[in-house]
Amino acid sequence: MNPTKVAWIALAAVVAVLVALAAAVAIGAFIAQKELRAAVPIVSQIQDEFGSDDRASLAASVQELQGHAAAARGAADTPLWWIAEQAPFIGPTLHAIRESTVAVDELAQGVLPTLADVDPALLRPAGGVFDVAAIGALAGPISTAAAAGENAADALSGVDLADTPGVLRAPLAQLTGGVKELQPALSRANDLMPYLPSMMGQDGPKNYLLLVQNNAEARGLGGIPASVVMLRLEGGKMEIVQQAASGDFTNKRATPIIPLDPEVVKLYDDKIGRWSQDATSTPDFALAADLSKAFWTETFGTPVDGVIAIDPVVLSYVLKATGPITLATGDKLTSSDAVQVLLSDVYARYPRNADQDKFFASAAVEIFDAVSSGDFKPVPFVNAVVQAVDENRVYFHSFDSGVESAFDGSRLSGPLPTSDGADEATVGVFVNDLTEGKLSFYTWMSADLVVDRCAGVPTYTTTVTFVNALDQATSDGLVSYVNGGRHYPKGVIGTDLQFYGPSGARFVGATIDGTDVAITTGEHLGRPVGRMWVVNGLQEAHTMTMTFEGGPQNADEAALVHTPMVNPVRTSVTEKACG
């Protein structure tokens, strides 16, 4: 045969294959984008249905989503599509679409059905007792869901949504966002499940110290642990076995109750080990747990298996699920007024410290009874806990190394990650009141982080504006326990702030109200720290900045964490524009 003719036939065959390939991919792309866009409103619907008691509607929505997800994956996850991904220019777009369909399908087929099948009633004790056997039986389904979540996360690991067509970018962002939110929680739940029955007292009683932090006197983790409760879990039954106030412990000690790292002493003074009220001063919750356990066992001798910390803001969220409660004093607490009552009104109603302790003890018992009785809506209760954890208002530390490892890296372990990973560099600002009153209730704070990557190495500048909102009339009307003027004139608020830089960074400089200042610096939790004091008179605001210089190891994304205050803290993270 004529060589020229052979060449033309071969070329025609190649063109035909390419046309067929392009047609197949085009048809697949049309189907995939159609199905993915159809899935978006169903995902929103499922999110609402998880918060309701209509399990039948939830199951129907999950089934509908599964149909769209399977169709999208079937259209895109094919050998022809994979071949087309190898082409220049269009290849990254096709890859991003295919992997996104895989992730959404894993979510729809492997994760959501498991979560939809979990009976919310298991989250609620019946007559004060959790069904430990039923909760333990969730280990298998949770493992299946976690594996599917891992597959979905792996599919998304190399996906840049910027590579996807504009018409698909928003739908994919919403769909894949669900994967990114669920997968870490599923993975952690899977790690925890083997330990959960034992934690709930299946093999014998477990004792947990509950620290109720009072944000009206700020400490780095939230507030002073003025109220301490011993919770016991045995066979799934949860009960309060003892309560204590900070005055029950041996404070004003000559030396710390346990040895302290010299760097911690430099940044926080040794009072964190000499006064039980100062145990929560640092963002290291493991240290706070060790200190709290030492104070408790010295005074009462009861073994401690773990430490939990919450604050009155958490209680206000929980009251959304339980509804209002009436205390033994006759006072009524609701979700809307609990913070005001517990952190302010109580001091005016009960000027004597002993009466305040009785009030707090009564509040703790009544709220505990409402939760342990199971007389609450489980989904709103879970939402309340999730919100509190997201705001760094709930912490947990176990003295069982296996249990603690299951929480490693989670928000429950502390506000700062053990070390910054490849995805995000974290800075922090932590507040410790020096006034020895309850004036943090009247403070407001904002925190802004600016990341400058315009030079060879990134710099991280945190700007904090701290405000004393007290006016003279309000100050004059406060009882001495709240506004005693022990270390400063009445109404004046002294504050000790610790600024943490990213892992491996170094301190550069600090200012107060635009003036350079010399400060104490050190290292804690593998991070550079700057310590700064500020004194705010009535209606006075001060602005502080702290700059750290990072290195090539620091991630492109940045996060800012802070002490959870009584009043909301406005925050922002900004990348400085270059050029």
C-alpha positions in Angstrom: 0.0 0.0 0.0 1.1 3.5 -0.7 3.0 4.8 2.3 1.3 8.2 2.0 -2.1 6.5 2.1 -1.1 4.5 5.1 0.0 7.7 6.9 -3.3 9.3 6.1 -5.2 6.3 7.4 -3.2 6.3 10.6 -3.7 10.0 11.1 -7.4 9.6 10.5 -7.5 6.8 13.1 -5.7 9.0 15.6 -8.1 11.9 14.9 -11.1 9.6 15.3 -9.8 8.3 18.6 -9.1 11.8 19.8 -12.6 12.9 18.7 -14.2 10.0 20.4 -12.1 10.7 23.6 -13.1 14.3 23.5 -16.7 13.5 23.0 -16.7 10.9 25.8 -15.0 13.4 28.2 -17.4 16.2 27.1 -20.4 14.0 27.8 -19.0 12.9 31.1 -18.2 16.4 32.1 -21.7 17.5 31.3 -23.2 14.7 33.4 -20.8 15.3 36.3 -21.3 19.0 36.5 -25.1 18.5 36.3 -25.1 15.9 39.1 -22.8 17.9 41.3 -24.8 21.0 41.0 -28.0 19.0 41.8 -26.3 17.7 44.9 -25.6 21.1 46.5 -29.1 21.9 47.8 -29.5 18.3 49.1 -26.4 18.7 51.2 -27.8 21.9 52.7 -31.0 20.1 53.3 -29.2 17.2 55.0 -27.4 19.6 57.3 -30.8 21.0 58.4 -32.2 17.5 58.8 -29.4 16.3 61.1 -30.5 19.0 63.4 -34.1 17.8 63.5 -35.9 14.6 64.7 -37.2 13.7 61.3 -34.9 10.7 60.6 -37.1 9.5 57.7 -36.6 12.7 55.8 -32.8 12.5 56.5 -32.6 9.0 55.2 -34.5 9.9 52.0 -32.2 12.9 51.5 -29.1 10.8 51.9 -30.4 8.3 49.4 -31.1 11.1 46.9 -27.6 12.5 47.4 -26.1 9.0 46.9 -27.8 8.9 43.4 -26.4 12.2 42.3 -22.9 11.5 43.7 -22.7 8.0 42.1 -23.8 9.4 38.8 -21.2 12.2 38.9 -18.4 9.8 39.9 -19.6 7.3 37.2 -19.3 10.0 34.6 -15.9 11.2 35.6 -14.0 8.4 37.2 -13.3 6.4 34.0 -10.2 5.2 32.1 -10.9 7.6 29.2 -11.2 10.5 31.6 -7.9 9.5 33.2 -6.2 9.4 29.8 -7.6 12.9 29.0 -6.1 14.2 32.4 -2.6 13.6 30.9 -3.2 16.3 28.3 -1.5 19.7 28.9 -3.6 22.8 29.9 -6.9 21.0 30.4 -5.5 18.1 32.5 -5.4 19.8 35.9 -9.1 20.8 35.4 -10.2 17.3 34.6 -8.2 15.9 37.5 -9.8 18.3 40.0 -13.3 17.5 38.7 -12.7 13.7 38.8 -11.2 13.7 42.3 -13.9 15.9 43.6 -16.6 13.5 42.4 -14.7 10.7 44.1 -14.7 12.6 47.4 -18.3 13.5 47.2 -19.3 9.9 46.4 -17.3 8.6 49.4 -19.0 11.1 51.6 -22.4 10.1 50.3 -21.9 6.3 50.2 -19.7 5.7 53.2 -20.0 8.6 55.7 -23.4 10.1 55.8 -25.4 6.8 55.9 -23.5 5.8 59.0 -24.1 9.1 60.7 -27.7 9.1 59.7 -28.1 5.6 61.3 -26.8 6.7 64.7 -29.7 7.1 67.1 -29.4 10.6 68.7 -30.9 9.1 71.9 -27.5 7.4 72.5 -26.1 10.9 73.3 -28.6 11.3 76.1 -28.5 9.3 79.3 -31.7 7.5 80.4 -32.3 8.0 84.0 -28.7 9.3 84.5 -27.2 6.3 82.8 -25.6 6.0 79.3 -26.0 2.8 77.4 -22.3 1.9 77.3 -22.9 -1.3 75.3 -24.8 0.4 72.6 -22.2 3.2 72.4 -19.4 0.6 72.2 -21.3 -1.1 69.3 -20.8 2.0 67.2 -17.1 1.2 66.8 -17.6 -0.8 63.6 -19.8 1.8 61.8 -17.6 4.6 62.9 -14.6 2.7 61.5 -16.3 2.3 58.2 -17.3 5.9 58.1 -13.7 7.0 59.0 -12.2 4.9 56.2 -14.6 6.5 53.7 -13.7 9.9 55.1 -10.1 9.1 54.7 -10.6 8.1 51.1 -12.5 11.3 50.4 -9.7 13.4 52.0 -7.1 11.6 50.0 -8.9 12.3 46.8 -9.0 16.0 47.7 -5.4 16.2 48.8 -4.1 17.2 45.4 -7.1 19.2 44.3 -7.0 22.9 43.7 -10.5 24.3 43.2 -8.9 27.2 41.2 -8.4 24.6 38.5 -12.1 23.9 38.2 -14.5 25.7 35.8 -16.1 28.8 37.4 -19.6 27.3 37.1 -18.5 24.4 39.3 -16.2 26.2 41.7 -18.9 27.3 44.2 -20.8 23.9 44.2 -17.6 22.0 44.6 -16.4 24.3 47.4 -19.6 23.5 49.4 -19.5 19.8 48.7 -15.8 19.3 49.4 -16.0 21.6 52.4 -18.2 19.0 54.1 -15.6 16.4 53.6 -12.8 18.6 55.1 -15.0 19.3 58.2 -16.1 15.7 58.8 -13.0 13.8 58.1 -10.8 14.9 61.1 -13.7 14.4 63.5 -14.4 10.9 62.2 -10.7 10.0 62.4 -10.5 11.1 66.0 -13.8 9.4 66.9 -12.4 6.2 65.4 -9.2 6.5 67.5 -11.3 7.1 70.6 -13.9 4.3 70.2 -11.7 1.5 71.7 -11.3 3.6 74.9 -14.8 5.1 75.2 -16.5 2.2 77.2 -13.6 2.2 79.7 -13.8 6.0 80.0 -17.5 5.7 80.8 -16.8 3.3 83.7 -17.5 0.0 82.0 -14.5 -1.6 83.8 -14.7 0.4 87.0 -15.3 3.9 88.2 -13.6 6.8 86.5 -13.1 10.2 88.2 -13.0 13.4 86.3 -12.3 16.8 87.7 -14.5 19.5 86.1 -13.0 23.0 86.3 -15.7 25.7 85.8 -13.6 28.7 84.7 -14.8 32.1 85.7 -14.1 34.4 82.8 -14.9 37.5 84.9 -11.3 37.0 86.1 -9.4 36.1 83.0 -6.8 33.4 82.7 -5.0 32.2 79.6 -7.3 29.3 79.1 -10.4 31.3 80.0 -10.7 32.2 83.7 -9.9 31.2 87.3 -11.1 27.6 88.1 -13.0 28.9 91.2 -15.5 26.0 91.1 -14.2 22.4 90.9 -16.5 19.4 90.6 -15.6 15.7 90.9 -17.6 13.7 88.4 -17.7 10.0 88.6 -18.7 7.6 85.7 -19.4 4.0 86.6 -21.2 1.6 84.3 -22.3 4.6 82.3 -23.9 6.3 85.3 -22.7 9.8 85.8 -22.9 11.6 89.2 -21.4 14.4 91.1 -19.5 13.0 94.1 -17.9 16.1 95.5 -17.6 19.9 95.0 -15.0 22.4 96.0 -14.2 26.1 95.7 -10.7 27.5 95.2 -10.6 28.4 98.9 -10.7 24.8 99.9 -7.1 24.2 98.6 -3.8 25.2 100.1 -3.0 28.4 98.3 -0.3 31.1 98.8 2.2 28.3 99.0 5.9 29.0 99.5 6.8 26.8 96.5 4.8 25.4 93.5 2.8 22.2 94.2 4.7 20.5 91.4 8.0 21.4 89.7 7.6 24.0 86.9 9.6 24.6 83.7 11.9 27.7 84.3 10.6 29.2 81.0 7.0 28.9 82.3 8.0 30.7 85.5 9.7 33.5 83.5 6.6 34.0 81.4 3.9 33.4 84.1 5.6 33.6 87.5 5.6 30.6 89.9 2.2 31.7 91.2 0.6 29.3 88.7 1.8 26.5 91.0 1.3 28.3 94.3 -2.4 29.3 93.8 -5.0 26.9 92.5 -6.8 29.9 90.9 -3.8 30.4 88.6 -3.5 26.8 87.3 -5.2 27.8 84.0 -2.9 30.7 83.3 -0.9 29.2 80.4 -2.4 27.8 77.1 -0.9 24.4 78.1 -3.9 22.5 79.3 -1.9 19.4 80.1 0.0 21.5 82.7 -3.3 23.0 84.0 -4.6 19.4 84.4 -1.4 18.3 86.3 -1.6 21.3 88.6 -5.4 20.8 89.3 -4.9 17.1 89.9 -2.1 17.8 92.4 -4.2 20.4 94.3 -7.1 18.0 94.4 -5.3 14.9 95.5 -3.3 16.8 98.2 -6.6 18.1 99.7 -9.0 15.2 99.2 -7.0 12.2 98.2 -9.4 11.0 95.5 -7.7 9.6 92.4 -8.2 11.6 89.2 -8.4 10.0 85.8 -8.9 13.1 83.8 -9.6 16.8 83.8 -12.3 18.8 82.0 -12.6 22.5 81.7 -15.6 24.6 80.7 -16.9 28.1 81.4 -20.3 29.8 82.0 -20.6 30.6 78.3 -20.6 26.9 77.6 -23.4 26.5 80.2 -25.4 29.2 78.4 -25.1 27.2 75.2 -26.2 23.9 77.0 -29.2 25.7 78.4 -30.4 26.1 74.8 -30.8 22.3 74.7 -32.1 21.8 78.3 -34.3 24.8 78.6 -34.4 27.1 81.6 -33.5 25.7 85.1 -34.5 26.9 88.5 -31.8 26.9 91.2 -32.2 26.0 94.9 -31.9 29.7 95.6 -35.0 30.4 93.5 -33.0 32.1 90.8 -33.8 31.0 87.2 -31.1 30.5 84.6 -31.8 30.8 80.9 -29.5 30.6 77.8 -29.9 34.3 77.3 -29.1 35.5 80.9 -26.8 32.7 82.4 -23.6 34.6 81.6 -24.9 37.9 83.1 -26.2 36.1 86.2 -23.2 33.8 86.8 -20.5 36.4 86.0 -22.0 39.6 87.2 -25.4 39.6 89.0 -24.4 37.0 91.5 -21.9 39.3 93.2 -24.4 42.0 93.7 -27.1 39.6 95.0 -24.7 37.7 97.3 -21.8 39.9 98.5 -20.4 37.2 100.9 -18.0 34.8 99.2 -19.5 31.8 101.0 -22.9 32.6 99.6 -21.5 33.0 96.1 -19.9 29.5 96.4 -23.3 28.1 97.4 -24.9 29.7 94.4 -22.3 28.4 92.0 -22.6 24.9 93.6 -26.3 25.0 93.2 -26.0 26.1 89.5 -23.6 23.3 88.8 -25.8 20.6 90.4 -29.0 21.8 88.6 -27.4 22.0 85.2 -25.7 18.6 85.8 -29.1 17.1 86.8 -30.7 18.5 83.7 -28.0 16.9 81.5 -27.7 13.6 83.4 -31.4 13.1 83.4 -31.4 13.1 79.7 -34.1 15.8 79.7 -32.7 17.7 76.7 -32.8 17.6 72.9 -29.7 15.7 71.8 -29.0 17.5 68.5 -29.1 21.0 70.0 -27.0 19.7 72.9 -24.4 18.4 70.4 -24.5 21.7 68.5 -23.9 23.6 71.8 -20.9 21.4 72.6 -19.5 21.8 69.1 -19.8 25.6 69.2 -18.1 25.7 72.6 -15.2 23.5 71.4 -14.8 25.6 68.3 -14.5 28.7 70.6 -11.8 27.0 72.7 -14.2 26.9 75.8 -14.0 23.2 76.4 -10.8 21.2 77.2 -10.1 17.6 78.2 -7.0 15.9 79.4 -6.7 12.2 80.3 -4.0 10.7 82.5 -4.3 7.5 80.5 -1.7 7.8 77.7 -3.8 5.8 75.2 -6.9 8.0 75.7 -4.8 11.2 75.6 -3.2 10.1 72.3 -6.7 9.8 70.7 -7.2 13.5 71.5 -3.7 14.6 70.4 -3.9 17.6 68.2 -7.6 18.3 68.8 -9.0 21.5 70.1 -9.9 19.7 73.3 -6.2 19.3 74.1 -5.6 23.1 74.2 -5.9 26.2 72.0 -2.4 25.8 70.4 -1.5 22.8 68.3 1.5 20.8 69.6 3.4 22.2 66.6 2.4 23.9 63.4 1.9 21.4 60.5 2.4 21.9 56.8 -1.0 23.4 56.3 -1.2 26.2 58.9 1.0 28.4 61.1 -0.7 29.4 64.4 -0.1 32.5 66.6 -1.9 33.1 69.9 -2.8 35.8 72.4 -3.6 34.8 76.0 -4.9 37.1 78.7 -4.3 37.0 82.5 -6.0 39.5 84.8 -3.8 41.2 87.4 -6.5 43.1 89.2 -7.6 40.3 91.5 -11.3 41.2 91.1 -14.0 40.3 88.6 -13.5 43.2 86.1 -12.7 41.1 83.0 -16.5 41.1 82.6 -16.1 44.7 81.5 -13.3 44.3 79.1 -13.4 44.0 75.3 -10.6 42.9 73.0 -9.9 42.7 69.3 -6.9 40.8 67.8 -5.7 41.2 64.2 -2.9 39.2 62.5 -1.0 40.5 59.5 1.3 38.1 57.6 3.9 39.7 55.5 5.6 37.4 52.9 7.0 40.1 50.8 10.6 39.6 52.0 12.7 36.4 52.1 11.0 35.2 55.2 7.5 35.7 56.5 6.7 38.0 59.5 3.7 37.7 61.7 2.4 40.9 63.5 -0.4 40.5 66.0 -2.2 43.7 67.0 -4.4 43.6 70.1 -6.6 46.4 71.2 -7.7 46.0 74.9 -10.5 48.1 76.3 -11.8 48.9 79.8 -15.4 49.6 79.2 -16.2 50.6 82.8 -17.5 54.1 83.4 -17.2 55.9 86.8 -20.8 55.4 87.8 -20.7 51.6 87.1 -17.4 51.3 88.9 -18.7 53.1 91.9 -21.7 50.7 92.1 -19.7 47.5 92.1 -19.2 45.5 95.3 -15.6 45.3 96.7 -15.3 41.6 95.7 -15.7 42.6 92.1 -13.9 46.0 92.2 -11.8 46.0 95.3 -8.9 48.1 94.2 -6.4 45.6 95.7 -3.5 46.3 93.3 -4.8 49.3 91.3 -7.2 52.2 92.0 -10.9 51.1 91.8 -12.0 50.6 88.2 -8.5 50.4 86.8 -7.7 47.0 85.2 -4.2 45.6 85.0 -3.6 42.8 82.4 -0.8 40.4 81.6 -0.8 39.3 78.0 1.3 36.5 76.4 1.8 36.6 72.6 2.8 33.3 71.0 4.5 33.1 67.6 4.5 30.2 65.1 6.6 27.1 65.8 10.2 27.7 65.1 9.8 31.5 64.7 11.7 34.2 66.6 10.7 37.4 68.4 11.3 40.7 66.5 9.7 43.5 68.5 6.8 44.9 70.4 5.0 48.2 70.8 2.3 49.8 73.1 0.3 52.5 71.5 2.9 52.8 68.7 5.9 53.1 71.0 8.6 50.4 71.0 8.9 48.7 74.3 11.3 46.2 75.9 9.5 43.2 77.2 10.1 39.7 78.7 10.6 37.1 76.0 11.0 33.3 76.2 10.0 30.0 74.7 7.0 27.8 75.5 5.4 24.8 73.7 8.1 25.1 71.1 7.1 28.7 70.3 8.6 32.1 70.9 6.6 34.1 73.5 6.5 37.8 74.4 5.0 38.9 77.7 3.5 42.4 77.9 1.7 44.2 80.8 -0.9 46.9 80.2 -3.0 49.1 82.6 -6.3 50.4 81.5 -8.1 53.2 83.3 -11.8 53.9 83.1 -13.0 54.0 79.5 -9.4 53.6 78.3 -8.1 51.5 75.4 -4.5 50.5 74.6 -3.1 48.9 71.4 -0.3 46.4 71.6 1.7 44.8 68.7 4.0 41.9 68.7 6.1 40.8 65.6 7.7 37.4 65.0 9.8 36.3 62.1 9.2 32.9 60.7 11.1 30.8 58.2 10.7 28.5 55.2 9.1 25.8 57.3 6.1 28.0 58.0 2.9 27.2 56.1 1.2 29.5 53.6 -2.0 29.6 55.7 -2.1 31.3 59.2 -4.5 31.1 62.1 -5.0 33.2 65.3 -6.2 31.8 68.6 -6.9 33.6 71.8 -8.3 33.4 75.3 -12.1 32.9 75.3 -13.3 36.1 77.0 -16.7 36.9 78.4 -17.4 39.3 75.6 -16.8 38.3 71.9 -13.3 38.9 70.6 -13.2 40.3 67.0 -10.4 38.7 65.1 -8.9 38.9 61.5 -6.1 37.3 59.6 -4.8 39.3 56.6 -2.1 38.7 54.1 -0.1 41.9 53.3 -0.2 42.8 49.6 3.2 43.0 48.0 4.4 45.4 45.3 
